[in-house]
Amino acid sequence: MKVKKKPYEIIISPEAENELNISKEFYDSKQENLGKGFVKEVDNTIDRIAENPEQFPKVKQKQVRKARVNRFPFGIYFAVKDNLINILAVFHYNRNPKKLNKRLK
């Protein structure tokens, strides 16, 4: 028996897109093409989210889940409703979690 996967539409919030761009620029300033590698890992993580969002744990806010980005200290925080995945944050683990919690409420 084959189970057909539900196709999801991905929406990236302006805040998450801004965090991604700032982080890419930071990594590029540290080493050539490191920012490109960061974006690639974020893209790979978003692909994993789209394949099966329920595989990722829920965080304090019960409707929000977190996926870890490989090779970089970041989490992607997202919410799923029907066939829509909303990327809420691309958040560095060393940042103040209060800023994240405020946004996820």
Order of alpha helices (4+ residues) and beta strands (2+ residues): beta-alpha-alpha-beta-beta-beta-alpha
